[in-house]
């Protein structure tokens, strides 16, 4: 093999690689010798097929295989011999007629173009100074959370015969929905539980059941919202024939041992302790989110080095694709309104550059500290991801185990969090007491951590899912809150690992 470096500007390296026809021929003979003893062809005893006969029948196909393997091995050898850490998949471009190479008439010659990882000295974790905002809930807040839980855990008892439904009552209903007189998939349910005023079903549905009594038949006329989660139902006018089977009044009990027992706790004190731990965990998570953001800002500001253009382009393409999808759905970022595509592209490219830069920094810190994601950690993460799919969990888990790309996406945030944990364990971190309002300010927190700090309410069973046929049609889909640009998750450090030349890849003819 002959290798000549043709250029080495910036992070790009270009090499010319030549493998002689004689070497390829020797590799072909070795492959035939390996294969012949296992062949069983008509007219020959098993394992006694002459090499010349094998070459005559399978020579061209085997030579193609040999060339492909040779390209894979030699391109990787170029990277290894030159100590290169590829930032992306190298480009391999043939410089001769590949059919002639496979026919044994020409040397194999190709150009290898690779973008390498930048060399830089990452920040020393022990030199970083960070401030962690902390808030500790008091007993009054635990009392408030307990009272809210009691309200959420209220039971319902049948009202007297003929009693009319009031706001807050629970109805047991059957319903059939029709659009243009035709029943539609997902629009029928029996024994559905609906609390009036809960906003559980689509707008206009619950209000028309106020005043209904058990045994009443009510025709509810309403329309699906324009942003409804099922495409074919968006904005459609519908009628629902509703049969009210029961009207139940809420019965709110005090927070006591009986409530604790209903919730699986031994007594009221055990329930209080669980709520306290829940609140502390909630605030602890918010605190970590903010100190992590502070850390990433420091790492971003403290490093300046050339970025691999292909990595930035790939990250930008992924971001911009998401931006365009959100714009088509009418879910664009409010701060993007009125800006030209040119301005937006420039802004989002800066975000892509930040993500790539931080990914490289975190990856280098992790590499120097031998951070890795174990098979056990990955398996557990895949299992948790699969559990989100309920009855299909095992099927999803099996698919994840067979999909390296999906595993990489799951591994990446685990790796990133482990590197962040390492840095925080070595950095100089000072706790700063803050108010609950400051800690939960939504500028850097994901949905669900800002605003009211009470115990999160349980998800409603009848909330509609995004699939067309899932859930009950009148149910209102959960609103999707657009992620803020400034709080977008950073590029995973795992993604910044060096790439190897793809084995088994064959360059297409130029």
C-alpha positions as CSV (number, residue, x, y, z in Angstrom):
1,X,0.0,0.0,0.0
2,X,1.2,3.5,-0.9
3,X,-0.1,6.6,0.9
4,X,0.6,10.2,0.0
5,X,-0.7,13.1,1.9
6,X,-2.0,15.7,-0.6
7,X,-3.2,18.4,1.8
8,X,-3.5,19.2,5.4
9,X,-5.2,22.6,5.8
10,X,-7.1,23.4,9.0
11,X,-9.0,20.3,10.1
12,X,-9.1,18.7,6.7
13,X,-6.6,15.9,5.6
14,X,-6.5,14.5,2.1
15,X,-4.6,11.3,1.3
16,X,-4.0,9.4,-1.9
17,X,-4.0,5.6,-1.3
18,X,-2.9,3.0,-3.8
19,X,-3.0,-0.8,-3.4
20,X,-1.3,-2.7,-6.2
21,X,-3.1,-5.2,-8.3
22,X,-0.7,-7.9,-7.2
23,X,-1.6,-7.4,-3.6
24,X,-5.3,-7.5,-4.5
25,X,-4.7,-10.7,-6.4
26,X,-2.9,-12.3,-3.4
27,X,-5.8,-11.3,-1.2
28,X,-8.2,-12.9,-3.7
29,X,-6.2,-16.2,-3.7
30,X,-6.3,-16.2,0.2
31,X,-10.0,-15.6,0.2
32,X,-10.5,-18.5,-2.3
33,X,-8.3,-20.8,-0.2
34,X,-10.4,-19.9,2.8
35,X,-13.7,-20.5,1.0
36,X,-12.9,-23.6,-1.1
37,X,-12.9,-26.2,1.7
38,X,-16.4,-25.2,2.7
39,X,-17.9,-25.4,-0.8
40,X,-20.1,-28.2,-2.0
41,X,-20.5,-28.1,-5.8
42,X,-21.9,-30.7,-8.2
43,X,-19.2,-32.9,-9.7
44,X,-16.8,-32.4,-6.8
45,X,-16.5,-34.1,-3.5
46,X,-17.2,-31.8,-0.5
47,X,-14.2,-29.7,0.2
48,X,-12.3,-30.8,-2.9
49,X,-13.3,-28.0,-5.3
50,X,-10.2,-26.8,-7.1
51,X,-9.3,-23.2,-6.5
52,X,-9.2,-22.5,-10.2
53,X,-12.8,-23.7,-10.6
54,X,-13.9,-21.5,-7.6
55,X,-12.1,-18.5,-9.2
56,X,-13.7,-19.1,-12.6
57,X,-17.2,-19.3,-11.1
58,X,-17.0,-16.8,-8.2
59,X,-13.9,-14.8,-9.0
60,X,-15.5,-11.5,-9.9
61,X,-17.9,-11.5,-6.9
62,X,-15.1,-12.5,-4.6
63,X,-12.8,-9.8,-6.0
64,X,-15.5,-7.2,-5.4
65,X,-15.6,-8.4,-1.8
66,X,-11.8,-8.2,-1.5
67,X,-11.7,-4.7,-2.9
68,X,-14.4,-3.5,-0.5
69,X,-12.6,-5.1,2.4
70,X,-9.3,-3.7,1.3
71,X,-10.7,-0.1,1.1
72,X,-12.1,-0.5,4.6
73,X,-8.9,-1.8,6.1
74,X,-6.5,0.5,4.3
75,X,-8.6,3.7,5.1
76,X,-8.6,2.7,8.7
77,X,-4.9,2.1,8.6
78,X,-4.3,5.6,7.2
79,X,-6.2,7.0,10.2
80,X,-4.4,4.8,12.7
81,X,-0.9,5.3,11.3
82,X,-1.3,9.1,11.3
83,X,-2.9,9.2,14.7
84,X,-6.0,10.9,13.3
85,X,-9.3,11.1,15.2
86,X,-12.0,11.5,12.6
87,X,-14.7,14.0,13.4
88,X,-17.0,12.5,10.8
89,X,-17.2,9.7,8.3
90,X,-14.3,10.0,5.9
91,X,-15.1,10.5,2.2
92,X,-13.6,7.9,-0.1
93,X,-13.4,8.7,-3.8
94,X,-12.1,6.2,-6.4
95,X,-9.6,7.5,-8.9
96,X,-9.7,4.6,-11.3
97,X,-12.3,2.5,-13.1
98,X,-13.5,0.1,-10.4
99,X,-14.6,-2.5,-12.9
100,X,-11.0,-2.6,-14.2
101,X,-9.7,-3.0,-10.6
102,X,-12.1,-5.9,-10.0
103,X,-11.0,-7.4,-13.3
104,X,-7.4,-7.4,-11.9
105,X,-6.2,-5.0,-14.7
106,X,-5.6,-1.9,-12.6
107,X,-4.2,-0.9,-9.2
108,X,-6.8,0.2,-6.7
109,X,-6.4,4.0,-6.2
110,X,-8.7,6.2,-4.2
111,X,-8.6,9.5,-2.3
112,X,-9.4,9.7,1.4
113,X,-10.7,13.0,2.6
114,X,-11.2,13.2,6.4
115,X,-12.0,16.0,8.8
116,X,-10.2,15.5,12.1
117,X,-11.0,16.4,15.6
118,X,-9.4,19.7,16.8
119,X,-6.6,19.6,19.3
120,X,-7.3,21.7,22.3
121,X,-6.7,21.8,26.1
122,X,-10.0,21.5,27.9
123,X,-10.8,23.4,31.1
124,X,-9.6,21.7,34.3
125,X,-12.7,20.8,36.3
126,X,-11.0,21.7,39.6
127,X,-10.4,25.3,38.3
128,X,-14.1,26.0,37.7
129,X,-16.0,28.1,40.2
130,X,-19.8,27.6,40.1
131,X,-22.8,28.8,42.2
132,X,-25.6,26.5,42.8
133,X,-29.1,28.0,43.6
134,X,-30.8,26.0,46.4
135,X,-34.2,26.2,48.0
136,X,-35.5,24.0,50.9
137,X,-39.3,23.6,51.3
138,X,-40.7,24.5,54.8
139,X,-43.4,22.6,56.7
140,X,-46.0,25.1,55.5
141,X,-45.3,24.1,51.9
142,X,-45.6,20.4,52.8
143,X,-49.0,21.2,54.4
144,X,-50.1,22.9,51.2
145,X,-49.0,20.0,49.1
146,X,-50.8,17.6,51.4
147,X,-54.0,19.6,51.1
148,X,-53.7,19.7,47.4
149,X,-53.2,15.9,47.3
150,X,-56.3,15.5,49.4
151,X,-58.2,17.5,46.9
152,X,-56.9,15.5,44.0
153,X,-57.7,12.2,45.8
154,X,-61.3,13.1,46.5
155,X,-63.9,10.4,46.0
156,X,-67.3,10.8,44.3
157,X,-70.8,9.6,45.6
158,X,-74.0,9.3,43.6
159,X,-76.3,12.3,43.9
160,X,-79.9,11.8,44.6
161,X,-82.2,10.6,41.8
162,X,-83.0,13.5,39.4
163,X,-80.2,15.7,40.8
164,X,-78.7,17.9,38.1
165,X,-75.0,17.9,37.4
166,X,-73.0,20.8,38.7
167,X,-69.5,22.1,38.0
168,X,-67.0,19.8,39.7
169,X,-69.4,16.7,39.6
170,X,-68.2,13.5,38.0
171,X,-70.4,12.0,35.3
172,X,-70.4,8.4,34.0
173,X,-71.3,8.6,30.4
174,X,-71.6,6.6,27.1
175,X,-71.1,8.6,23.9
176,X,-71.0,8.2,20.2
177,X,-69.4,10.9,18.1
178,X,-70.4,11.7,14.5
179,X,-69.0,14.0,11.8
180,X,-71.3,14.7,8.9
181,X,-73.6,12.0,10.3
182,X,-70.9,9.3,10.2
183,X,-69.4,7.8,13.3
184,X,-65.6,8.1,13.4
185,X,-62.8,6.0,14.8
186,X,-62.0,6.9,18.4
187,X,-65.3,8.8,18.9
188,X,-67.1,6.2,20.9
189,X,-66.8,5.2,24.6
190,X,-68.7,3.5,27.3
191,X,-68.6,4.2,31.1
192,X,-66.3,7.2,30.5
193,X,-65.6,9.2,33.6
194,X,-65.7,13.0,33.1
195,X,-65.3,15.7,35.8
196,X,-67.2,18.8,34.7
197,X,-65.0,21.9,34.6
198,X,-61.8,19.8,34.4
199,X,-61.0,20.8,30.8
200,X,-60.6,17.1,30.2
201,X,-62.5,17.0,26.9
202,X,-62.5,19.3,24.0
203,X,-63.8,22.9,24.4
204,X,-67.6,23.1,24.6
205,X,-68.2,19.5,25.4
206,X,-68.4,19.6,29.2
207,X,-70.4,22.9,29.4
208,X,-73.3,21.3,27.5
209,X,-73.6,18.6,30.2
210,X,-74.1,21.0,33.1
211,X,-77.6,20.4,34.4
212,X,-77.9,16.9,33.1
213,X,-79.3,14.2,35.3
214,X,-78.8,10.4,35.4
215,X,-80.7,8.8,32.6
216,X,-80.7,11.9,30.4
217,X,-79.7,11.8,26.7
218,X,-77.8,14.9,25.6
219,X,-76.7,15.9,22.1
220,X,-73.4,17.8,22.4
221,X,-72.5,19.9,19.4
222,X,-68.9,21.2,19.2
223,X,-65.9,21.4,17.0
224,X,-62.4,20.0,17.4
225,X,-59.7,22.6,17.9
226,X,-57.6,23.6,14.9
227,X,-54.5,22.4,16.8
228,X,-56.0,19.1,17.8
229,X,-53.6,16.2,18.0
230,X,-55.3,14.1,15.4
231,X,-54.9,15.5,11.9
232,X,-58.1,14.3,10.3
233,X,-60.2,15.8,13.1
234,X,-58.7,19.3,13.3
235,X,-61.3,22.0,13.1
236,X,-64.1,19.5,12.3
237,X,-67.6,20.1,13.6
238,X,-69.0,17.0,15.5
239,X,-72.1,15.8,17.3
240,X,-71.9,13.5,20.3
241,X,-74.9,11.5,21.4
242,X,-74.3,11.3,25.2
243,X,-76.1,9.1,27.6
244,X,-75.6,10.2,31.3
245,X,-75.5,7.0,33.4
246,X,-74.6,8.6,36.7
247,X,-74.1,12.0,38.4
248,X,-71.7,11.9,41.3
249,X,-70.8,14.7,43.8
250,X,-67.2,15.2,45.0
251,X,-66.5,14.1,48.6
252,X,-63.4,15.8,49.9
253,X,-61.9,14.1,53.0
254,X,-59.3,15.7,55.3
255,X,-55.6,14.7,55.0
256,X,-55.5,11.9,57.5
257,X,-54.3,8.3,58.0
258,X,-57.2,7.0,55.9
259,X,-56.0,9.1,53.0
260,X,-52.4,7.9,53.5
261,X,-53.6,4.3,53.5
262,X,-55.6,4.8,50.3
263,X,-52.4,6.0,48.7
264,X,-50.4,3.1,49.9
265,X,-48.7,4.8,52.8
266,X,-48.6,3.5,56.4
267,X,-49.9,6.7,58.0
268,X,-50.2,10.4,57.6
269,X,-46.6,11.1,58.8
270,X,-45.2,8.7,56.2
271,X,-47.3,10.5,53.5
272,X,-45.9,13.8,54.7
273,X,-42.4,12.5,54.5
274,X,-43.0,11.2,51.0
275,X,-44.3,14.7,49.9
276,X,-41.3,16.4,51.5
277,X,-39.0,14.1,49.6
278,X,-41.0,14.8,46.4
279,X,-40.6,18.5,46.8
280,X,-37.0,18.3,47.7
281,X,-36.4,16.2,44.6
282,X,-38.3,18.7,42.5
283,X,-36.3,21.6,43.7
284,X,-33.1,19.6,43.5
285,X,-33.7,18.8,39.9
286,X,-34.4,22.5,39.2
287,X,-31.2,23.4,41.0
288,X,-29.2,20.9,38.9
289,X,-30.7,22.2,35.7
290,X,-29.5,25.7,36.5
291,X,-26.0,24.9,37.7
292,X,-25.6,22.7,34.6
293,X,-26.6,25.6,32.4
294,X,-24.1,27.8,34.3
295,X,-21.4,25.2,33.8
296,X,-22.1,24.8,30.0
297,X,-22.1,28.6,29.6
298,X,-18.7,28.8,31.3
299,X,-17.3,25.9,29.2
300,X,-18.7,27.5,26.0
301,X,-17.2,30.9,26.8
302,X,-13.9,29.4,28.0
303,X,-13.0,27.5,24.8
304,X,-12.1,28.8,21.3
305,X,-10.9,26.3,18.7
306,X,-11.7,25.4,15.1
307,X,-14.9,23.4,14.8
308,X,-15.3,20.5,12.3
309,X,-17.5,22.0,9.6
310,X,-19.3,18.8,8.8
311,X,-20.3,18.3,12.4
312,X,-21.6,21.9,12.6
313,X,-23.5,21.4,9.3
314,X,-25.1,18.2,10.5
315,X,-26.1,19.7,13.8
316,X,-27.5,22.8,12.0
317,X,-29.4,20.7,9.5
318,X,-31.1,18.8,12.4
319,X,-32.0,22.0,14.2
320,X,-33.3,23.8,11.1
321,X,-35.4,20.7,10.1
322,X,-37.0,20.9,13.5
323,X,-37.6,24.6,13.2
324,X,-39.2,24.2,9.8
325,X,-41.4,21.4,11.1
326,X,-42.6,23.6,14.0
327,X,-43.3,26.5,11.6
328,X,-45.5,24.3,9.5
329,X,-47.4,23.2,12.5
330,X,-47.8,26.8,13.7
331,X,-45.6,26.2,16.7
332,X,-42.7,28.5,15.9
333,X,-40.7,30.2,18.7
334,X,-42.4,33.5,19.6
335,X,-39.1,35.3,19.4
336,X,-38.6,34.1,15.8
337,X,-41.7,35.9,14.5
338,X,-40.9,38.6,12.0
339,X,-37.4,37.5,11.4
340,X,-36.1,36.6,8.0
341,X,-34.8,33.1,7.1
342,X,-31.3,34.6,6.8
343,X,-31.4,36.0,10.3
344,X,-32.9,32.8,11.7
345,X,-30.3,30.6,10.0
346,X,-27.5,32.7,11.4
347,X,-29.0,32.5,14.9
348,X,-29.6,28.8,14.8
349,X,-26.1,28.2,13.3
350,X,-24.7,29.9,16.4
351,X,-26.6,27.4,18.5
352,X,-25.3,24.5,16.3
353,X,-21.8,25.8,16.9
354,X,-22.3,26.0,20.6
355,X,-23.6,22.5,20.7
356,X,-20.7,21.1,18.8
357,X,-18.2,23.0,20.8
358,X,-19.7,21.9,24.1
359,X,-20.0,18.3,22.8
360,X,-16.3,18.3,22.0
361,X,-15.3,19.8,25.3
362,X,-17.4,17.4,27.3
363,X,-16.2,14.4,25.3
364,X,-12.5,15.4,25.8
365,X,-13.0,15.8,29.5
366,X,-14.8,12.5,29.7
367,X,-12.1,10.8,27.6
368,X,-9.3,12.1,29.8
369,X,-11.2,10.9,32.9
370,X,-12.1,7.5,31.5
371,X,-15.8,8.1,31.5
372,X,-17.9,5.5,29.8
373,X,-21.5,4.2,29.7
374,X,-21.6,0.6,30.8
375,X,-23.7,-2.1,29.1
376,X,-25.8,-2.3,32.3
377,X,-26.5,1.4,32.3
378,X,-27.5,1.3,28.6
379,X,-29.7,-1.7,29.1
380,X,-31.5,-0.1,32.0
381,X,-32.0,3.1,30.0
382,X,-33.4,1.2,27.1
383,X,-35.7,-0.7,29.4
384,X,-37.0,2.6,30.9
385,X,-37.5,4.0,27.4
386,X,-39.4,0.9,26.3
387,X,-41.7,1.0,29.4
388,X,-43.1,4.3,28.1
389,X,-44.9,2.2,25.4
390,X,-47.0,0.2,27.8
391,X,-48.1,-3.2,26.4
392,X,-45.6,-2.8,23.5
393,X,-42.6,-2.4,26.0
394,X,-41.0,-5.8,25.2
395,X,-41.3,-5.3,21.5
396,X,-39.8,-1.8,21.7
397,X,-37.0,-3.1,23.9
398,X,-36.1,-5.8,21.4
399,X,-36.0,-3.2,18.6
400,X,-33.7,-0.9,20.6
401,X,-31.3,-3.8,21.3
402,X,-31.1,-4.4,17.5
403,X,-30.6,-0.7,16.5
404,X,-27.1,0.8,17.1
405,X,-28.3,4.3,16.1
406,X,-31.1,4.2,18.7
407,X,-28.7,3.0,21.3
408,X,-26.3,5.8,20.5
409,X,-29.1,8.3,21.0
410,X,-30.0,6.8,24.4
411,X,-26.3,6.5,25.5
412,X,-25.5,10.1,24.6
413,X,-27.4,11.9,27.4
414,X,-26.2,9.3,29.9
415,X,-22.6,10.0,29.0
416,X,-23.2,13.7,29.1
417,X,-24.7,13.6,32.6
418,X,-21.8,11.4,33.9
419,X,-19.3,14.0,32.6
420,X,-21.3,16.8,34.2
421,X,-21.3,14.8,37.5
422,X,-17.6,14.4,37.3
423,X,-17.0,18.2,36.7
424,X,-19.4,19.2,39.5
425,X,-17.6,16.8,41.9
426,X,-14.3,18.5,41.2
427,X,-15.3,22.1,40.7
428,X,-15.5,24.7,43.4
429,X,-19.3,24.8,44.0
430,X,-20.9,27.3,46.4
431,X,-24.5,26.9,47.4
432,X,-26.6,30.1,47.2
433,X,-30.0,30.1,49.0
434,X,-32.7,31.6,46.7
435,X,-36.5,32.0,46.8
436,X,-38.7,29.4,45.3
437,X,-39.8,31.9,42.7
438,X,-36.2,32.5,41.6
439,X,-35.3,28.8,41.5
440,X,-38.3,28.0,39.4
441,X,-38.1,30.9,37.0
442,X,-38.8,29.4,33.6
443,X,-35.9,31.0,31.7
444,X,-33.8,27.9,32.0
445,X,-36.3,25.2,33.1
446,X,-38.2,22.7,31.0
447,X,-42.0,22.7,31.1
448,X,-43.3,21.5,34.4
449,X,-40.7,23.0,36.7
450,X,-41.7,26.7,36.6
451,X,-44.7,28.4,38.2
452,X,-46.7,26.6,40.9
453,X,-44.4,24.4,43.0
454,X,-47.2,22.2,44.3
455,X,-47.0,18.5,43.9
456,X,-47.5,17.8,40.2
457,X,-51.0,16.6,39.4
458,X,-51.5,13.0,38.2
459,X,-52.0,12.7,34.4
460,X,-55.7,12.3,33.5
461,X,-56.5,8.8,32.2
462,X,-58.7,10.1,29.4
463,X,-56.1,12.6,28.1
464,X,-55.9,12.1,24.3
465,X,-52.8,10.6,22.8
466,X,-51.2,11.8,19.7
467,X,-52.0,8.7,17.6
468,X,-55.2,9.1,15.5
469,X,-57.0,6.1,16.9
470,X,-55.7,6.3,20.5
471,X,-57.7,7.6,23.4
472,X,-61.2,9.0,23.3
473,X,-61.9,11.5,20.6
474,X,-63.4,14.3,22.7
475,X,-60.4,14.4,25.0
476,X,-58.2,17.4,24.6
477,X,-54.5,16.7,23.7
478,X,-51.9,18.1,26.0
479,X,-50.4,21.4,24.7
480,X,-46.9,21.2,23.4
481,X,-44.7,23.9,24.8
482,X,-42.0,24.9,22.3
483,X,-38.5,24.4,23.7
484,X,-36.7,27.7,24.1
485,X,-33.7,28.2,22.0
486,X,-31.5,29.3,24.9
487,X,-32.5,26.3,27.0
488,X,-32.2,23.7,24.2
489,X,-30.4,20.6,25.3
490,X,-26.8,20.6,24.3
491,X,-25.2,18.3,21.8
492,X,-24.3,15.0,23.4
493,X,-20.7,14.6,24.3
494,X,-20.9,11.0,23.1
495,X,-21.6,12.2,19.6
496,X,-18.3,13.9,19.6
497,X,-16.4,10.6,19.8
498,X,-13.9,10.0,17.0
499,X,-15.4,8.3,14.0
500,X,-13.8,5.4,12.3
501,X,-13.7,4.7,8.6
502,X,-16.8,2.7,7.9
503,X,-15.9,-1.0,7.4
504,X,-17.3,-2.7,4.4
505,X,-18.0,0.6,2.6
506,X,-17.2,0.8,-1.1
507,X,-16.8,4.2,-2.8
508,X,-19.2,4.8,-5.7
509,X,-17.7,5.5,-9.1
510,X,-17.0,9.2,-9.5
